[in-house]
Amino acid sequence: MKADVKPKPVIAGEVEMGGILLAVENVSLSFGGVRAVRGVSFDIRKGEIRAIIGPNGAGKTSMLNVISGFYHPQEGTITYRGKRRRDMRPYLAAKGGIARTFQNVALFKGMSTLDNIMTGRTLKMRRGLLAHALHFGPAKREEIRHREVVERIIDFLEIQHIRKTPVGRLPYGLQKRVELGRALAMEPELLLLDEPMAGMNLEEKQDMCRFILTVKDMFNTTIALIEHDMSVVMDLSDRVVVLDYGRKIADGTPSEVQSNQDVIDAYLGVAH
């Protein structure tokens, strides 16, 4: 995994801005007459766990989709590694080191755990489709190298016992772990996690928290996550941004956000 990869050189023009890896500036996103995101600005600092929280329908997943290029905002800009864009494109996000998991697990259900995680290595492969189909010479050696990386991810996530199991047969908690493995296979600099603990029991949540903290500390990965379990958010996060009806209503440390009256009102359902 990342621990076995040499640090990437910093390319001129792509250095972080004072420790800021990604900045969202005045982003607005609408679907017809529905305003999903309204003039939201915040940043993600290199090496932190940045939580995005809010009630259902607050615009959290829409914001992750903007960052990763699945949605293109009508207003605002995104600055990633010093490069400012009106919007992000999915292939630019992937090539630039942004990986993500999804609120609803997005795996190839008929494929094994190992093969699903291998799909995360696609951008790292240099040989063409035909060469890999022939499975000969340089292409074969390249695949072996990538499989070694995937096997280390499987060991790290403690899922050796399901490496050959089709993921469609796995319980939901293990599917979420496989999806995390696929994202890690991309060796991301910024990892976006959309409700990584949804549908998990207490033990599964504890395991996922452990994996997330290890990814941050050992692999120096910056993480932005959406999560509804407030105890998890407050334990894991360095900073929290709170959305409500598409607007940012708070931004700060977990303790600052917990004591913010607007946040308390939003979660208690006080009329706006």
Summary of the structure (lengths in Angstrom):
residues: 272
radius of gyration: 19.1
end to end distance: 46.9
largest distance: 65.9
contacts: 846
relative contact order: 0.18
helix: 41%
strand: 24%
